[in-house]
Amino acid sequence: MRIHKVLITSIALATSAAPAVIAQADEKGETGEKETSLDKIPKAARDALVKEAGKDKITKVKEEKKDGKTLYEAYVTPAKGNAYEIEVDGSGKLLHKGHAD
């Protein structure tokens, strides 16, 4: 019975702390990701993602705020091999290209 009470208390404390963690992330300018599409992002970012993907298929595009900057991430599926991600900033600067995390 004691273990049951400890478990319930632990769960209650963990779930009550979640809003504080989210609020802390928002204060840092990190609002998380939202799905978007190539036609809704800046031309420079779109052109960079398409160039880096080459003939591979871009299956998903996400927009993310991080450290006050807007970043764009494409999920890419090649004809052969493993899926990968490409991340650029609004000016089209390549920030990351590699295996999906």
Buried (B, 14 or more C-beta within 10 A) or exposed (E): EEEEEEEEEEEEEEEEEEEEEEEEEEEEEBBEEEEBEBEEBBEBBBBBBEEBBEEBEBEBBBBBBBEEEBBBBBBBBEEEEEBBBBBBBBEBEEBEBEEEE
